[in-house]
Amino acid sequence: MDELGRKSVEEVKQSEKTPVIVVLENIRSAYNIGSVFRTADAFLVEAIYIIGYSAIPPHKEIKKTALGAEESVAWKHFATSAEAITELRANGYNVYAVEQAEGSYKLNAIEFEPDEKIAVIFGNEVTGVEQSTIQLTDGCLEIPQLGMKHSLNIATAAGVVLWELVRQRMPLSPKGET
């Protein structure tokens, strides 16, 4: 394990974070929430905001998939997305829903500034991000999809989006390595 360079919970908490906050709006599956915690830890995002009836730590299903990341990633619960967005805006975040929508920004075609504070909202597994929430955002980010289904599990979508947001901010070495 030493060769992997794994950080302790305390080291992760003290590490410089990627200026990204994940917002989980009314997620039904606590397993999905736990998986997002694990991904958020992997990419050192600032926090997860949990909205509405979504499960919150400590929860056995979150623990099962988070594998301890619920201890290393800061999180906060809000009753509504509007409350969370108000706080995000007050703290200088640009807010995007991750949703297929008319006029959405393709994830592979949008570029953010390295220090730009971004919040990304992921919605319910069946109904997506609520329309009333989308109206409060700076727009929608869409993951281009080429197959028949045109939908991804929320945990998978979070992994794709967070990787792209982090990848854009990673410095490259002269050989193109990170």
C-alpha positions, 0 to 999 in steps of 0.5 A: 500500500505504501507504493500507492502513495495513499493518503490518510483521512487527515491528509486528504482533509488537509490536501488542496482541493479541486474547486468543485462541489458535487450536488446530489439532488434527491438521489434514491440509492444510498449506494450511488451516493456512497459511490460518488463519495468515493469518486469525490475522494479520488479527485479531491473535490471540495465537498458534496452537497446532499439535497432533499430525501437523499440519504446522508452519512452515516448510512450503511449503504453509503458506507458499503460503497464509499469505503471510508470516503464519507469520512474524508470528503466534506459534505453538507445537507440542504432541504432544497437545491435552491438553498444549496445554490444560494450558498454556492453563488455566495461563495463564487461558484458557477453552477451547472446541472448535469442533464441532457437539455436543449442548449446544453454544453457538451462536456468534451467541448467546454473549458473551465479556468483552472481556478474557476469554482464549479458546482455540478448537480446530479439528479434523481436516477429516474427523473433527473435534475428538477426543472426548477433547479435547472432554471437556477443554474448557469446551464447544463453539461451533457456527456456525449453518448454514442450508443442506443441508451443515452443515459448513465447511472448517476455514479457513472456520470459523476465519475465521467464529469468529475474526471473531465473537470479535474483533467482540465486542471492537471498540469502536464509534464514535458512528456505529457504525463500528469 
